[in-house]
Amino acid sequence: MLARLALLLALLLPPFAVERPAWAVEPDEVLSDPKLEARAREISLELRCLVCQNQSIDDSNAPLARDLRVLVRERLQAGDSDKAVIDFVVDKYGEFVLLRPRFALHTLVLWLSAPVLLILAVFVMIRAYRRRLSHEKATPAGELSDDERRRVAALLDQE
């Protein structure tokens, strides 16, 4: 019972233990229009800092991230849609700048490898479990199979 409670806590607590990093947006970058600023923040969370690589440009203090945040805000003020802004940044820096790669033919392996490996792992585990069960049924615990008896007899004859 105690083990189950500990397992339940271990599964439920990690989402609460993770802290969100502080946004690195400087006050002079913030747009006066709250709707445009909200759009800029959403877009910034989708773009990778090319220096930090595992942070969005919204979370990074790197100078390049600041430049990208300013670029996103300039494009929004020019009237670009969210998709147009992202496409502009991708055209300029490549798809690596996206924190969530697009689902396309050239990223198919990236998107499908995890589910395929999971299915394969489950299949291997089920097969190993079934093989173990069939082996246990074929030779009950404590009894030797015919092959094992022959090997024991051959070893005893050698002495």
C-alpha positions in Angstrom: 0.0 0.0 0.0 2.8 2.4 0.9 4.7 1.5 -2.3 1.6 2.3 -4.4 1.2 5.7 -2.6 4.9 6.5 -3.2 4.5 5.5 -6.9 1.4 7.7 -7.3 3.2 10.7 -5.7 6.2 10.1 -8.0 4.0 10.2 -11.0 1.9 13.2 -10.0 4.5 15.6 -8.5 6.9 16.2 -11.4 4.6 18.6 -13.2 4.5 20.8 -10.1 8.3 20.6 -9.5 9.2 22.2 -12.8 9.6 25.9 -12.7 9.0 28.1 -15.8 12.1 30.2 -16.5 11.7 33.9 -16.3 10.9 35.6 -19.5 13.8 37.5 -20.9 11.7 40.2 -22.7 13.2 43.6 -21.9 10.8 46.4 -21.1 11.9 48.4 -24.1 10.8 45.5 -26.4 7.2 45.3 -25.1 4.6 46.6 -27.6 2.1 49.2 -26.5 -0.8 47.2 -28.0 -1.6 44.3 -25.6 -3.1 42.1 -28.4 0.1 42.5 -30.5 2.3 41.8 -27.5 0.3 38.6 -26.7 0.7 37.4 -30.3 4.4 38.3 -30.1 4.8 36.2 -26.9 3.0 33.2 -28.5 5.2 33.4 -31.5 8.4 33.8 -29.4 7.5 30.7 -27.4 7.6 28.7 -30.7 11.0 29.9 -31.8 14.2 28.4 -30.6 17.1 30.6 -29.4 19.9 29.6 -31.9 22.5 30.3 -29.2 20.9 28.4 -26.2 19.1 25.8 -28.4 16.8 24.4 -25.7 15.2 27.7 -24.9 12.6 29.8 -26.7 13.6 33.3 -27.7 11.1 34.5 -25.1 13.1 32.7 -22.3 16.6 33.5 -23.6 18.8 36.5 -22.6 21.2 36.0 -25.6 21.6 39.0 -27.9 20.5 36.9 -30.9 17.3 36.0 -29.1 16.7 39.7 -28.4 17.2 40.5 -32.1 14.7 37.8 -33.0 12.2 39.1 -30.5 12.5 42.6 -31.9 12.2 41.2 -35.5 9.0 39.3 -34.5 7.5 42.5 -33.1 8.5 44.6 -36.1 6.9 42.1 -38.5 3.7 42.1 -36.4 3.6 45.9 -36.3 4.0 45.8 -40.1 0.7 43.8 -40.3 2.1 40.2 -40.9 0.0 37.3 -39.7 1.5 34.9 -37.1 2.1 32.3 -39.8 3.8 35.0 -42.0 6.1 36.0 -39.2 7.1 32.4 -38.4 7.6 31.7 -42.1 9.8 34.8 -42.4 12.0 33.7 -39.5 12.2 30.1 -40.9 13.1 31.4 -44.3 15.9 33.4 -42.8 17.3 30.9 -40.2 16.0 27.5 -41.3 13.6 25.1 -39.7 16.0 24.5 -36.8 14.6 27.7 -35.3 11.3 26.0 -34.7 11.0 24.4 -31.3 8.2 22.1 -32.7 9.3 21.0 -36.2 6.6 21.0 -38.8 5.0 17.7 -39.8 6.3 17.3 -43.4 7.9 14.6 -45.6 11.4 15.5 -44.6 10.5 15.4 -40.8 8.5 12.2 -41.0 11.3 10.1 -39.4 11.5 12.6 -36.5 7.8 12.5 -35.9 7.2 8.7 -36.4 10.4 7.3 -34.8 9.2 7.6 -31.1 5.8 6.0 -31.6 7.3 3.2 -33.8 10.0 2.5 -31.1 7.4 2.5 -28.4 5.3 0.0 -30.3 8.4 -2.1 -31.0 9.4 -2.1 -27.3 5.9 -3.2 -26.2 6.0 -6.0 -28.8 9.4 -7.2 -27.6 8.3 -7.1 -24.0 5.1 -9.0 -24.7 7.0 -11.6 -26.7 9.6 -12.0 -24.0 6.9 -12.4 -21.3 5.1 -15.0 -23.4 8.3 -16.9 -24.0 9.1 -16.9 -20.3 5.6 -18.1 -19.4 5.8 -20.9 -22.0 9.2 -22.0 -20.7 7.9 -22.0 -17.1 4.9 -24.2 -18.1 7.1 -26.6 -20.1 9.5 -27.1 -17.1 7.8 -26.7 -13.7 10.1 -25.2 -11.0 12.3 -27.8 -9.4 12.0 -30.3 -12.2 14.7 -30.9 -14.9 13.8 -31.2 -18.6 15.0 -34.3 -20.5 17.9 -32.4 -22.0 19.0 -31.2 -18.6 18.8 -34.7 -17.2 21.0 -36.0 -20.0 23.6 -33.3 -19.4 23.6 -34.0 -15.6 24.0 -37.7 -16.3 26.9 -37.0 -18.8 28.6 -34.8 -16.1 28.2 -37.4 -13.5 29.6 -40.1 -15.8 32.7 -38.0 -16.3 33.5 -38.1 -12.6 
